[in-house]
Amino acid sequence: MTTPLFLLRCLQIGLSLDELDLLTIGMVTEIAIERANDDCEYCYIADQQAMDDF
């Protein structure tokens, strides 16, 4: 990821430059990934029994 692309993703997430001082690149990347998954539809959502079986 290039610096301009990284800054664009930060802008899309709504992070300010002051907030970037408190976050690592990995944290920002994880925030971007989670934001992209917000619209994802899952065909199966695990319940407690499924987690216990896992």
All heavy atoms as atom14 arrays in JSON, in Angstrom:
{
  "sequence": "MTTPLFLLRCLQIGLSLDELDLLTIGMVTEIAIERANDDCEYCYIADQQAMDDF",
  "atom14_mask": [
    [1, 1, 1, 1, 1, 1, 1, 1, 0, 0, 0, 0, 0, 0],
    [1, 1, 1, 1, 1, 1, 1, 0, 0, 0, 0, 0, 0, 0],
    [1, 1, 1, 1, 1, 1, 1, 0, 0, 0, 0, 0, 0, 0],
    [1, 1, 1, 1, 1, 1, 1, 0, 0, 0, 0, 0, 0, 0],
    [1, 1, 1, 1, 1, 1, 1, 1, 0, 0, 0, 0, 0, 0],
    [1, 1, 1, 1, 1, 1, 1, 1, 1, 1, 1, 0, 0, 0],
    [1, 1, 1, 1, 1, 1, 1, 1, 0, 0, 0, 0, 0, 0],
    [1, 1, 1, 1, 1, 1, 1, 1, 0, 0, 0, 0, 0, 0],
    [1, 1, 1, 1, 1, 1, 1, 1, 1, 1, 1, 0, 0, 0],
    [1, 1, 1, 1, 1, 1, 0, 0, 0, 0, 0, 0, 0, 0],
    [1, 1, 1, 1, 1, 1, 1, 1, 0, 0, 0, 0, 0, 0],
    [1, 1, 1, 1, 1, 1, 1, 1, 1, 0, 0, 0, 0, 0],
    [1, 1, 1, 1, 1, 1, 1, 1, 0, 0, 0, 0, 0, 0],
    [1, 1, 1, 1, 0, 0, 0, 0, 0, 0, 0, 0, 0, 0],
    [1, 1, 1, 1, 1, 1, 1, 1, 0, 0, 0, 0, 0, 0],
    [1, 1, 1, 1, 1, 1, 0, 0, 0, 0, 0, 0, 0, 0],
    [1, 1, 1, 1, 1, 1, 1, 1, 0, 0, 0, 0, 0, 0],
    [1, 1, 1, 1, 1, 1, 1, 1, 0, 0, 0, 0, 0, 0],
    [1, 1, 1, 1, 1, 1, 1, 1, 1, 0, 0, 0, 0, 0],
    [1, 1, 1, 1, 1, 1, 1, 1, 0, 0, 0, 0, 0, 0],
    [1, 1, 1, 1, 1, 1, 1, 1, 0, 0, 0, 0, 0, 0],
    [1, 1, 1, 1, 1, 1, 1, 1, 0, 0, 0, 0, 0, 0],
    [1, 1, 1, 1, 1, 1, 1, 1, 0, 0, 0, 0, 0, 0],
    [1, 1, 1, 1, 1, 1, 1, 0, 0, 0, 0, 0, 0, 0],
    [1, 1, 1, 1, 1, 1, 1, 1, 0, 0, 0, 0, 0, 0],
    [1, 1, 1, 1, 0, 0, 0, 0, 0, 0, 0, 0, 0, 0],
    [1, 1, 1, 1, 1, 1, 1, 1, 0, 0, 0, 0, 0, 0],
    [1, 1, 1, 1, 1, 1, 1, 0, 0, 0, 0, 0, 0, 0],
    [1, 1, 1, 1, 1, 1, 1, 0, 0, 0, 0, 0, 0, 0],
    [1, 1, 1, 1, 1, 1, 1, 1, 1, 0, 0, 0, 0, 0],
    [1, 1, 1, 1, 1, 1, 1, 1, 0, 0, 0, 0, 0, 0],
    [1, 1, 1, 1, 1, 0, 0, 0, 0, 0, 0, 0, 0, 0],
    [1, 1, 1, 1, 1, 1, 1, 1, 0, 0, 0, 0, 0, 0],
    [1, 1, 1, 1, 1, 1, 1, 1, 1, 0, 0, 0, 0, 0],
    [1, 1, 1, 1, 1, 1, 1, 1, 1, 1, 1, 0, 0, 0],
    [1, 1, 1, 1, 1, 0, 0, 0, 0, 0, 0, 0, 0, 0],
    [1, 1, 1, 1, 1, 1, 1, 1, 0, 0, 0, 0, 0, 0],
    [1, 1, 1, 1, 1, 1, 1, 1, 0, 0, 0, 0, 0, 0],
    [1, 1, 1, 1, 1, 1, 1, 1, 0, 0, 0, 0, 0, 0],
    [1, 1, 1, 1, 1, 1, 0, 0, 0, 0, 0, 0, 0, 0],
    [1, 1, 1, 1, 1, 1, 1, 1, 1, 0, 0, 0, 0, 0],
    [1, 1, 1, 1, 1, 1, 1, 1, 1, 1, 1, 1, 0, 0],
    [1, 1, 1, 1, 1, 1, 0, 0, 0, 0, 0, 0, 0, 0],
    [1, 1, 1, 1, 1, 1, 1, 1, 1, 1, 1, 1, 0, 0],
    [1, 1, 1, 1, 1, 1, 1, 1, 0, 0, 0, 0, 0, 0],
    [1, 1, 1, 1, 1, 0, 0, 0, 0, 0, 0, 0, 0, 0],
    [1, 1, 1, 1, 1, 1, 1, 1, 0, 0, 0, 0, 0, 0],
    [1, 1, 1, 1, 1, 1, 1, 1, 1, 0, 0, 0, 0, 0],
    [1, 1, 1, 1, 1, 1, 1, 1, 1, 0, 0, 0, 0, 0],
    [1, 1, 1, 1, 1, 0, 0, 0, 0, 0, 0, 0, 0, 0],
    [1, 1, 1, 1, 1, 1, 1, 1, 0, 0, 0, 0, 0, 0],
    [1, 1, 1, 1, 1, 1, 1, 1, 0, 0, 0, 0, 0, 0],
    [1, 1, 1, 1, 1, 1, 1, 1, 0, 0, 0, 0, 0, 0],
    [1, 1, 1, 1, 1, 1, 1, 1, 1, 1, 1, 0, 0, 0]
  ],
  "atom14_positions": [
    [[0.85, -1.16, 0.0], [0.0, 0.0, 0.0], [0.9, 1.23, 0.0], [1.81, 1.35, 0.81], [-0.9, -0.02, 1.24], [-1.81, 1.17, 1.35], [-2.86, 1.21, 2.8], [-3.94, -0.16, 2.54], [0.0, 0.0, 0.0], [0.0, 0.0, 0.0], [0.0, 0.0, 0.0], [0.0, 0.0, 0.0], [0.0, 0.0, 0.0], [0.0, 0.0, 0.0]],
    [[0.61, 2.13, -0.9], [1.4, 3.36, -0.98], [0.9, 4.38, 0.06], [-0.2, 4.26, 0.59], [1.28, 3.99, -2.38], [-0.1, 4.35, -2.59], [1.73, 3.01, -3.46], [0.0, 0.0, 0.0], [0.0, 0.0, 0.0], [0.0, 0.0, 0.0], [0.0, 0.0, 0.0], [0.0, 0.0, 0.0], [0.0, 0.0, 0.0], [0.0, 0.0, 0.0]],
    [[1.71, 5.37, 0.32], [1.34, 6.39, 1.3], [0.08, 7.14, 0.9], [-0.82, 7.31, 1.74], [2.51, 7.37, 1.51], [3.65, 6.63, 1.94], [2.17, 8.43, 2.54], [0.0, 0.0, 0.0], [0.0, 0.0, 0.0], [0.0, 0.0, 0.0], [0.0, 0.0, 0.0], [0.0, 0.0, 0.0], [0.0, 0.0, 0.0], [0.0, 0.0, 0.0]],
    [[-0.05, 7.57, -0.38], [-1.29, 8.26, -0.75], [-2.53, 7.37, -0.59], [-3.57, 7.85, -0.14], [-1.08, 8.63, -2.21], [0.39, 8.66, -2.39], [0.93, 7.61, -1.47], [0.0, 0.0, 0.0], [0.0, 0.0, 0.0], [0.0, 0.0, 0.0], [0.0, 0.0, 0.0], [0.0, 0.0, 0.0], [0.0, 0.0, 0.0], [0.0, 0.0, 0.0]],
    [[-2.4, 6.1, -0.92], [-3.53, 5.19, -0.77], [-3.87, 5.0, 0.71], [-5.04, 4.97, 1.09], [-3.23, 3.84, -1.42], [-4.34, 2.8, -1.36], [-5.61, 3.32, -2.01], [-3.9, 1.51, -2.04], [0.0, 0.0, 0.0], [0.0, 0.0, 0.0], [0.0, 0.0, 0.0], [0.0, 0.0, 0.0], [0.0, 0.0, 0.0], [0.0, 0.0, 0.0]],
    [[-2.86, 4.89, 1.54], [-3.07, 4.76, 2.98], [-3.81, 5.98, 3.52], [-4.78, 5.85, 4.28], [-1.73, 4.59, 3.7], [-1.84, 4.51, 5.19], [-2.25, 3.33, 5.8], [-1.55, 5.61, 5.98], [-2.36, 3.25, 7.19], [-1.66, 5.54, 7.36], [-2.06, 4.36, 7.96], [0.0, 0.0, 0.0], [0.0, 0.0, 0.0], [0.0, 0.0, 0.0]],
    [[-3.37, 7.16, 3.13], [-4.03, 8.39, 3.6], [-5.45, 8.5, 3.07], [-6.35, 8.99, 3.77], [-3.19, 9.6, 3.2], [-1.85, 9.72, 3.92], [-1.04, 10.88, 3.35], [-2.03, 9.86, 5.41], [0.0, 0.0, 0.0], [0.0, 0.0, 0.0], [0.0, 0.0, 0.0], [0.0, 0.0, 0.0], [0.0, 0.0, 0.0], [0.0, 0.0, 0.0]],
    [[-5.69, 8.04, 1.85], [-7.05, 8.03, 1.29], [-7.95, 7.12, 2.11], [-9.08, 7.49, 2.45], [-7.03, 7.58, -0.16], [-8.4, 7.38, -0.81], [-9.15, 8.71, -0.87], [-8.25, 6.77, -2.18], [0.0, 0.0, 0.0], [0.0, 0.0, 0.0], [0.0, 0.0, 0.0], [0.0, 0.0, 0.0], [0.0, 0.0, 0.0], [0.0, 0.0, 0.0]],
    [[-7.46, 5.94, 2.47], [-8.26, 5.01, 3.28], [-8.55, 5.62, 4.65], [-9.65, 5.49, 5.17], [-7.53, 3.68, 3.45], [-7.33, 2.93, 2.16], [-8.65, 2.51, 1.54], [-8.4, 1.84, 0.28], [-8.89, 2.24, -0.89], [-9.69, 3.3, -0.95], [-8.63, 1.59, -1.99], [0.0, 0.0, 0.0], [0.0, 0.0, 0.0], [0.0, 0.0, 0.0]],
    [[-7.58, 6.31, 5.23], [-7.79, 6.98, 6.51], [-8.87, 8.03, 6.39], [-9.73, 8.17, 7.27], [-6.5, 7.62, 7.0], [-5.23, 6.42, 7.45], [0.0, 0.0, 0.0], [0.0, 0.0, 0.0], [0.0, 0.0, 0.0], [0.0, 0.0, 0.0], [0.0, 0.0, 0.0], [0.0, 0.0, 0.0], [0.0, 0.0, 0.0], [0.0, 0.0, 0.0]],
    [[-8.85, 8.78, 5.3], [-9.86, 9.8, 5.07], [-11.24, 9.17, 4.9], [-12.23, 9.68, 5.44], [-9.5, 10.58, 3.8], [-9.48, 12.07, 3.95], [-8.4, 12.66, 3.09], [-10.81, 12.64, 3.61], [0.0, 0.0, 0.0], [0.0, 0.0, 0.0], [0.0, 0.0, 0.0], [0.0, 0.0, 0.0], [0.0, 0.0, 0.0], [0.0, 0.0, 0.0]],
    [[-11.31, 8.05, 4.17], [-12.59, 7.36, 3.97], [-13.15, 6.83, 5.28], [-14.37, 6.81, 5.46], [-12.42, 6.23, 2.97], [-12.18, 6.71, 1.56], [-11.83, 5.57, 0.6], [-11.33, 4.53, 1.01], [-12.09, 5.79, -0.67], [0.0, 0.0, 0.0], [0.0, 0.0, 0.0], [0.0, 0.0, 0.0], [0.0, 0.0, 0.0], [0.0, 0.0, 0.0]],
    [[-12.29, 6.4, 6.16], [-12.72, 5.89, 7.46], [-13.16, 7.05, 8.35], [-14.03, 6.9, 9.21], [-11.59, 5.1, 8.14], [-11.28, 3.84, 7.35], [-11.94, 4.74, 9.58], [-10.01, 3.15, 7.81], [0.0, 0.0, 0.0], [0.0, 0.0, 0.0], [0.0, 0.0, 0.0], [0.0, 0.0, 0.0], [0.0, 0.0, 0.0], [0.0, 0.0, 0.0]],
    [[-12.56, 8.21, 8.14], [-12.9, 9.38, 8.94], [-11.89, 9.67, 10.03], [-12.19, 10.34, 11.01], [0.0, 0.0, 0.0], [0.0, 0.0, 0.0], [0.0, 0.0, 0.0], [0.0, 0.0, 0.0], [0.0, 0.0, 0.0], [0.0, 0.0, 0.0], [0.0, 0.0, 0.0], [0.0, 0.0, 0.0], [0.0, 0.0, 0.0], [0.0, 0.0, 0.0]],
    [[-10.67, 9.16, 9.86], [-9.61, 9.39, 10.84], [-8.92, 10.73, 10.57], [-8.64, 11.07, 9.42], [-8.58, 8.27, 10.8], [-9.07, 6.88, 11.18], [-7.98, 5.87, 10.95], [-9.52, 6.86, 12.62], [0.0, 0.0, 0.0], [0.0, 0.0, 0.0], [0.0, 0.0, 0.0], [0.0, 0.0, 0.0], [0.0, 0.0, 0.0], [0.0, 0.0, 0.0]],
    [[-8.64, 11.45, 11.62], [-7.9, 12.71, 11.49], [-6.4, 12.43, 11.65], [-6.0, 11.37, 12.11], [-8.36, 13.71, 12.54], [-7.96, 13.27, 13.82], [0.0, 0.0, 0.0], [0.0, 0.0, 0.0], [0.0, 0.0, 0.0], [0.0, 0.0, 0.0], [0.0, 0.0, 0.0], [0.0, 0.0, 0.0], [0.0, 0.0, 0.0], [0.0, 0.0, 0.0]],
    [[-5.59, 13.43, 11.3], [-4.15, 13.27, 11.46], [-3.78, 13.12, 12.93], [-2.83, 12.41, 13.27], [-3.41, 14.45, 10.83], [-3.46, 14.52, 9.3], [-2.77, 15.79, 8.81], [-2.82, 13.29, 8.69], [0.0, 0.0, 0.0], [0.0, 0.0, 0.0], [0.0, 0.0, 0.0], [0.0, 0.0, 0.0], [0.0, 0.0, 0.0], [0.0, 0.0, 0.0]],
    [[-4.49, 13.79, 13.81], [-4.23, 13.64, 15.25], [-4.5, 12.21, 15.71], [-3.77, 11.68, 16.54], [-5.08, 14.62, 16.06], [-4.66, 16.06, 15.84], [-3.47, 16.29, 15.53], [-5.52, 16.95, 15.98], [0.0, 0.0, 0.0], [0.0, 0.0, 0.0], [0.0, 0.0, 0.0], [0.0, 0.0, 0.0], [0.0, 0.0, 0.0], [0.0, 0.0, 0.0]],
    [[-5.55, 11.61, 15.19], [-5.88, 10.23, 15.56], [-4.85, 9.25, 15.03], [-4.58, 8.22, 15.65], [-7.27, 9.87, 15.05], [-8.37, 10.62, 15.76], [-9.73, 10.42, 15.12], [-9.82, 10.38, 13.88], [-10.7, 10.32, 15.88], [0.0, 0.0, 0.0], [0.0, 0.0, 0.0], [0.0, 0.0, 0.0], [0.0, 0.0, 0.0], [0.0, 0.0, 0.0]],
    [[-4.25, 9.57, 13.89], [-3.24, 8.68, 13.32], [-2.0, 8.58, 14.21], [-1.29, 7.58, 14.16], [-2.84, 9.13, 11.92], [-3.87, 8.86, 10.82], [-3.35, 9.39, 9.48], [-4.2, 7.4, 10.72], [0.0, 0.0, 0.0], [0.0, 0.0, 0.0], [0.0, 0.0, 0.0], [0.0, 0.0, 0.0], [0.0, 0.0, 0.0], [0.0, 0.0, 0.0]],
    [[-1.76, 9.59, 15.01], [-0.63, 9.54, 15.95], [-0.82, 8.45, 16.99], [0.14, 7.94, 17.56], [-0.44, 10.88, 16.66], [0.15, 11.94, 15.75], [0.82, 11.56, 14.76], [-0.05, 13.14, 16.03], [0.0, 0.0, 0.0], [0.0, 0.0, 0.0], [0.0, 0.0, 0.0], [0.0, 0.0, 0.0], [0.0, 0.0, 0.0], [0.0, 0.0, 0.0]],
    [[-2.07, 8.09, 17.24], [-2.38, 7.11, 18.29], [-2.53, 5.69, 17.75], [-2.64, 4.75, 18.54], [-3.69, 7.51, 18.99], [-3.73, 8.93, 19.56], [-5.13, 9.26, 20.05], [-2.71, 9.08, 20.67], [0.0, 0.0, 0.0], [0.0, 0.0, 0.0], [0.0, 0.0, 0.0], [0.0, 0.0, 0.0], [0.0, 0.0, 0.0], [0.0, 0.0, 0.0]],
    [[-2.55, 5.52, 16.44], [-2.8, 4.22, 15.83], [-1.59, 3.73, 15.04], [-0.82, 4.52, 14.51], [-4.0, 4.31, 14.88], [-5.32, 4.76, 15.5], [-6.35, 5.0, 14.41], [-5.82, 3.75, 16.5], [0.0, 0.0, 0.0], [0.0, 0.0, 0.0], [0.0, 0.0, 0.0], [0.0, 0.0, 0.0], [0.0, 0.0, 0.0], [0.0, 0.0, 0.0]],
    [[-1.46, 2.42, 14.95], [-0.43, 1.83, 14.1], [-1.01, 1.59, 12.7], [-2.23, 1.64, 12.51], [0.06, 0.49, 14.66], [-1.01, -0.44, 14.63], [0.58, 0.65, 16.08], [0.0, 0.0, 0.0], [0.0, 0.0, 0.0], [0.0, 0.0, 0.0], [0.0, 0.0, 0.0], [0.0, 0.0, 0.0], [0.0, 0.0, 0.0], [0.0, 0.0, 0.0]],
    [[-0.15, 1.31, 11.75], [-0.6, 1.0, 10.4], [-1.49, -0.24, 10.41], [-2.51, -0.29, 9.73], [0.61, 0.81, 9.46], [1.34, 2.13, 9.27], [0.16, 0.25, 8.11], [2.63, 2.01, 8.5], [0.0, 0.0, 0.0], [0.0, 0.0, 0.0], [0.0, 0.0, 0.0], [0.0, 0.0, 0.0], [0.0, 0.0, 0.0], [0.0, 0.0, 0.0]],
    [[-1.13, -1.21, 11.23], [-1.93, -2.43, 11.33], [-3.32, -2.16, 11.86], [-4.31, -2.74, 11.38], [0.0, 0.0, 0.0], [0.0, 0.0, 0.0], [0.0, 0.0, 0.0], [0.0, 0.0, 0.0], [0.0, 0.0, 0.0], [0.0, 0.0, 0.0], [0.0, 0.0, 0.0], [0.0, 0.0, 0.0], [0.0, 0.0, 0.0], [0.0, 0.0, 0.0]],
    [[-3.43, -1.28, 12.85], [-4.74, -0.95, 13.4], [-5.61, -0.26, 12.36], [-6.81, -0.56, 12.23], [-4.58, -0.06, 14.63], [-3.93, -0.75, 15.8], [-3.45, 0.4, 17.1], [-4.94, 0.42, 18.07], [0.0, 0.0, 0.0], [0.0, 0.0, 0.0], [0.0, 0.0, 0.0], [0.0, 0.0, 0.0], [0.0, 0.0, 0.0], [0.0, 0.0, 0.0]],
    [[-5.04, 0.65, 11.6], [-5.79, 1.34, 10.55], [-6.23, 0.35, 9.48], [-7.37, 0.39, 9.0], [-4.96, 2.48, 9.95], [-5.67, 3.1, 8.76], [-4.65, 3.54, 10.99], [0.0, 0.0, 0.0], [0.0, 0.0, 0.0], [0.0, 0.0, 0.0], [0.0, 0.0, 0.0], [0.0, 0.0, 0.0], [0.0, 0.0, 0.0], [0.0, 0.0, 0.0]],
    [[-5.35, -0.57, 9.12], [-5.7, -1.58, 8.12], [-6.85, -2.45, 8.61], [-7.78, -2.74, 7.85], [-4.46, -2.46, 7.82], [-3.39, -1.61, 7.38], [-4.77, -3.47, 6.73], [0.0, 0.0, 0.0], [0.0, 0.0, 0.0], [0.0, 0.0, 0.0], [0.0, 0.0, 0.0], [0.0, 0.0, 0.0], [0.0, 0.0, 0.0], [0.0, 0.0, 0.0]],
    [[-6.82, -2.86, 9.87], [-7.91, -3.67, 10.42], [-9.22, -2.9, 10.46], [-10.28, -3.46, 10.18], [-7.54, -4.16, 11.81], [-6.46, -5.21, 11.79], [-6.04, -5.66, 13.18], [-6.72, -5.3, 14.17], [-5.03, -6.37, 13.28], [0.0, 0.0, 0.0], [0.0, 0.0, 0.0], [0.0, 0.0, 0.0], [0.0, 0.0, 0.0], [0.0, 0.0, 0.0]],
    [[-9.16, -1.62, 10.77], [-10.37, -0.79, 10.76], [-10.95, -0.73, 9.35], [-12.16, -0.85, 9.16], [-10.07, 0.62, 11.3], [-9.72, 0.57, 12.78], [-11.24, 1.57, 11.06], [-9.15, 1.87, 13.33], [0.0, 0.0, 0.0], [0.0, 0.0, 0.0], [0.0, 0.0, 0.0], [0.0, 0.0, 0.0], [0.0, 0.0, 0.0], [0.0, 0.0, 0.0]],
    [[-10.09, -0.56, 8.35], [-10.55, -0.49, 6.96], [-11.17, -1.81, 6.53], [-12.19, -1.83, 5.83], [-9.39, -0.11, 6.04], [0.0, 0.0, 0.0], [0.0, 0.0, 0.0], [0.0, 0.0, 0.0], [0.0, 0.0, 0.0], [0.0, 0.0, 0.0], [0.0, 0.0, 0.0], [0.0, 0.0, 0.0], [0.0, 0.0, 0.0], [0.0, 0.0, 0.0]],
    [[-10.57, -2.92, 6.94], [-11.1, -4.24, 6.58], [-12.47, -4.44, 7.23], [-13.42, -4.9, 6.57], [-10.12, -5.35, 7.01], [-8.88, -5.31, 6.14], [-10.79, -6.72, 6.94], [-7.73, -6.17, 6.65], [0.0, 0.0, 0.0], [0.0, 0.0, 0.0], [0.0, 0.0, 0.0], [0.0, 0.0, 0.0], [0.0, 0.0, 0.0], [0.0, 0.0, 0.0]],
    [[-12.6, -4.1, 8.49], [-13.88, -4.25, 9.18], [-14.95, -3.36, 8.56], [-16.1, -3.76, 8.43], [-13.73, -3.95, 10.67], [-12.98, -5.0, 11.42], [-13.64, -6.37, 11.35], [-14.88, -6.46, 11.41], [-12.9, -7.36, 11.23], [0.0, 0.0, 0.0], [0.0, 0.0, 0.0], [0.0, 0.0, 0.0], [0.0, 0.0, 0.0], [0.0, 0.0, 0.0]],
    [[-14.56, -2.17, 8.15], [-15.52, -1.27, 7.51], [-15.99, -1.85, 6.19], [-17.17, -1.75, 5.84], [-14.89, 0.1, 7.29], [-15.85, 1.11, 6.7], [-15.21, 2.49, 6.66], [-16.15, 3.47, 6.23], [-16.32, 3.83, 4.95], [-15.61, 3.26, 4.01], [-17.2, 4.76, 4.63], [0.0, 0.0, 0.0], [0.0, 0.0, 0.0], [0.0, 0.0, 0.0]],
    [[-15.09, -2.47, 5.45], [-15.46, -3.08, 4.17], [-16.38, -4.28, 4.38], [-17.21, -4.59, 3.51], [-14.2, -3.51, 3.41], [0.0, 0.0, 0.0], [0.0, 0.0, 0.0], [0.0, 0.0, 0.0], [0.0, 0.0, 0.0], [0.0, 0.0, 0.0], [0.0, 0.0, 0.0], [0.0, 0.0, 0.0], [0.0, 0.0, 0.0], [0.0, 0.0, 0.0]],
    [[-16.26, -4.95, 5.52], [-17.1, -6.12, 5.8], [-18.47, -5.75, 6.37], [-19.31, -6.63, 6.54], [-16.4, -7.04, 6.8], [-15.24, -7.78, 6.18], [-15.16, -7.93, 4.97], [-14.32, -8.24, 7.0], [0.0, 0.0, 0.0], [0.0, 0.0, 0.0], [0.0, 0.0, 0.0], [0.0, 0.0, 0.0], [0.0, 0.0, 0.0], [0.0, 0.0, 0.0]],
    [[-18.71, -4.48, 6.66], [-19.98, -4.07, 7.24], [-21.17, -4.43, 6.36], [-22.25, -4.73, 6.86], [-19.99, -2.57, 7.53], [-19.22, -2.22, 8.79], [-18.88, -3.15, 9.55], [-18.95, -1.03, 8.99], [0.0, 0.0, 0.0], [0.0, 0.0, 0.0], [0.0, 0.0, 0.0], [0.0, 0.0, 0.0], [0.0, 0.0, 0.0], [0.0, 0.0, 0.0]],
    [[-21.0, -4.38, 5.05], [-22.1, -4.64, 4.13], [-22.18, -6.11, 3.71], [-23.03, -6.46, 2.89], [-21.96, -3.77, 2.88], [-22.05, -2.29, 3.23], [-22.76, -1.95, 4.2], [-21.41, -1.48, 2.54], [0.0, 0.0, 0.0], [0.0, 0.0, 0.0], [0.0, 0.0, 0.0], [0.0, 0.0, 0.0], [0.0, 0.0, 0.0], [0.0, 0.0, 0.0]],
    [[-21.32, -6.92, 4.24], [-21.27, -8.33, 3.85], [-22.46, -9.1, 4.44], [-22.78, -8.95, 5.61], [-19.96, -8.95, 4.33], [-19.71, -10.63, 3.75], [0.0, 0.0, 0.0], [0.0, 0.0, 0.0], [0.0, 0.0, 0.0], [0.0, 0.0, 0.0], [0.0, 0.0, 0.0], [0.0, 0.0, 0.0], [0.0, 0.0, 0.0], [0.0, 0.0, 0.0]],
    [[-23.1, -9.89, 3.6], [-24.2, -10.74, 4.05], [-23.68, -12.16, 4.21], [-23.07, -12.72, 3.3], [-25.33, -10.72, 3.02], [-26.0, -9.37, 2.87], [-26.8, -8.98, 4.1], [-27.35, -9.88, 4.76], [-26.86, -7.77, 4.4], [0.0, 0.0, 0.0], [0.0, 0.0, 0.0], [0.0, 0.0, 0.0], [0.0, 0.0, 0.0], [0.0, 0.0, 0.0]],
    [[-23.91, -12.75, 5.37], [-23.45, -14.1, 5.64], [-24.62, -15.06, 5.52], [-25.73, -14.77, 6.01], [-22.84, -14.19, 7.04], [-21.6, -13.33, 7.19], [-21.66, -12.07, 7.78], [-20.38, -13.76, 6.72], [-20.53, -11.29, 7.91], [-19.24, -12.98, 6.85], [-19.33, -11.75, 7.44], [-18.2, -10.98, 7.55], [0.0, 0.0, 0.0], [0.0, 0.0, 0.0]],
    [[-24.39, -16.21, 4.9], [-25.46, -17.19, 4.73], [-25.72, -17.95, 6.03], [-26.79, -18.52, 6.21], [-25.13, -18.15, 3.6], [-23.61, -19.09, 3.86], [0.0, 0.0, 0.0], [0.0, 0.0, 0.0], [0.0, 0.0, 0.0], [0.0, 0.0, 0.0], [0.0, 0.0, 0.0], [0.0, 0.0, 0.0], [0.0, 0.0, 0.0], [0.0, 0.0, 0.0]],
    [[-24.75, -17.95, 6.95], [-24.9, -18.65, 8.21], [-24.2, -17.86, 9.3], [-23.04, -17.49, 9.15], [-24.3, -20.06, 8.12], [-24.32, -20.82, 9.42], [-25.5, -21.39, 9.88], [-23.18, -20.95, 10.19], [-25.53, -22.08, 11.08], [-23.2, -21.64, 11.39], [-24.38, -22.21, 11.83], [-24.41, -22.89, 13.01], [0.0, 0.0, 0.0], [0.0, 0.0, 0.0]],
    [[-24.9, -17.58, 10.36], [-24.3, -16.9, 11.5], [-24.26, -17.89, 12.66], [-25.28, -18.45, 13.04], [-25.09, -15.65, 11.88], [-25.07, -14.65, 10.73], [-24.53, -15.01, 13.14], [-25.87, -13.4, 10.96], [0.0, 0.0, 0.0], [0.0, 0.0, 0.0], [0.0, 0.0, 0.0], [0.0, 0.0, 0.0], [0.0, 0.0, 0.0], [0.0, 0.0, 0.0]],
    [[-23.07, -18.11, 13.18], [-22.88, -19.11, 14.23], [-23.56, -18.7, 15.52], [-23.59, -17.53, 15.89], [-21.39, -19.32, 14.47], [0.0, 0.0, 0.0], [0.0, 0.0, 0.0], [0.0, 0.0, 0.0], [0.0, 0.0, 0.0], [0.0, 0.0, 0.0], [0.0, 0.0, 0.0], [0.0, 0.0, 0.0], [0.0, 0.0, 0.0], [0.0, 0.0, 0.0]],
    [[-24.12, -19.68, 16.2], [-24.68, -19.45, 17.54], [-23.73, -20.09, 18.56], [-22.67, -20.59, 18.21], [-26.09, -20.0, 17.64], [-26.18, -21.49, 17.31], [-25.12, -22.12, 17.1], [-27.3, -22.01, 17.28], [0.0, 0.0, 0.0], [0.0, 0.0, 0.0], [0.0, 0.0, 0.0], [0.0, 0.0, 0.0], [0.0, 0.0, 0.0], [0.0, 0.0, 0.0]],
    [[-24.11, -20.08, 19.81], [-23.24, -20.61, 20.85], [-22.97, -22.09, 20.66], [-21.84, -22.55, 20.88], [-23.85, -20.35, 22.23], [-22.9, -20.73, 23.37], [-21.59, -19.97, 23.33], [-21.58, -18.76, 23.2], [-20.47, -20.67, 23.45], [0.0, 0.0, 0.0], [0.0, 0.0, 0.0], [0.0, 0.0, 0.0], [0.0, 0.0, 0.0], [0.0, 0.0, 0.0]],
    [[-23.97, -22.84, 20.24], [-23.78, -24.28, 20.02], [-22.75, -24.54, 18.93], [-21.9, -25.43, 19.07], [-25.12, -24.95, 19.67], [-25.02, -26.46, 19.54], [-24.58, -27.14, 20.84], [-25.03, -26.77, 21.91], [-23.67, -28.08, 20.73], [0.0, 0.0, 0.0], [0.0, 0.0, 0.0], [0.0, 0.0, 0.0], [0.0, 0.0, 0.0], [0.0, 0.0, 0.0]],
    [[-22.81, -23.78, 17.87], [-21.83, -23.95, 16.79], [-20.42, -23.62, 17.28], [-19.46, -24.29, 16.91], [-22.2, -23.05, 15.61], [0.0, 0.0, 0.0], [0.0, 0.0, 0.0], [0.0, 0.0, 0.0], [0.0, 0.0, 0.0], [0.0, 0.0, 0.0], [0.0, 0.0, 0.0], [0.0, 0.0, 0.0], [0.0, 0.0, 0.0], [0.0, 0.0, 0.0]],
    [[-20.29, -22.58, 18.12], [-18.98, -22.24, 18.65], [-18.48, -23.33, 19.6], [-17.29, -23.66, 19.59], [-19.04, -20.9, 19.39], [-19.32, -19.72, 18.47], [-18.14, -19.57, 17.12], [-16.66, -19.17, 17.99], [0.0, 0.0, 0.0], [0.0, 0.0, 0.0], [0.0, 0.0, 0.0], [0.0, 0.0, 0.0], [0.0, 0.0, 0.0], [0.0, 0.0, 0.0]],
    [[-19.38, -23.9, 20.4], [-18.99, -24.99, 21.29], [-18.54, -26.21, 20.49], [-17.57, -26.89, 20.85], [-20.14, -25.38, 22.22], [-20.45, -24.28, 23.23], [-19.6, -23.39, 23.44], [-21.56, -24.31, 23.79], [0.0, 0.0, 0.0], [0.0, 0.0, 0.0], [0.0, 0.0, 0.0], [0.0, 0.0, 0.0], [0.0, 0.0, 0.0], [0.0, 0.0, 0.0]],
    [[-19.24, -26.51, 19.39], [-18.89, -27.64, 18.53], [-17.55, -27.41, 17.84], [-16.81, -28.36, 17.56], [-19.97, -27.89, 17.49], [-21.27, -28.34, 18.1], [-21.25, -28.81, 19.27], [-22.31, -28.25, 17.42], [0.0, 0.0, 0.0], [0.0, 0.0, 0.0], [0.0, 0.0, 0.0], [0.0, 0.0, 0.0], [0.0, 0.0, 0.0], [0.0, 0.0, 0.0]],
    [[-17.25, -26.17, 17.56], [-16.0, -25.84, 16.88], [-14.82, -26.18, 17.76], [-13.84, -26.72, 17.39], [-15.97, -24.36, 16.54], [-14.72, -23.91, 15.84], [-14.43, -24.31, 14.54], [-13.81, -23.1, 16.48], [-13.28, -23.89, 13.91], [-12.65, -22.68, 15.87], [-12.38, -23.08, 14.57], [0.0, 0.0, 0.0], [0.0, 0.0, 0.0], [0.0, 0.0, 0.0]]
  ]
}
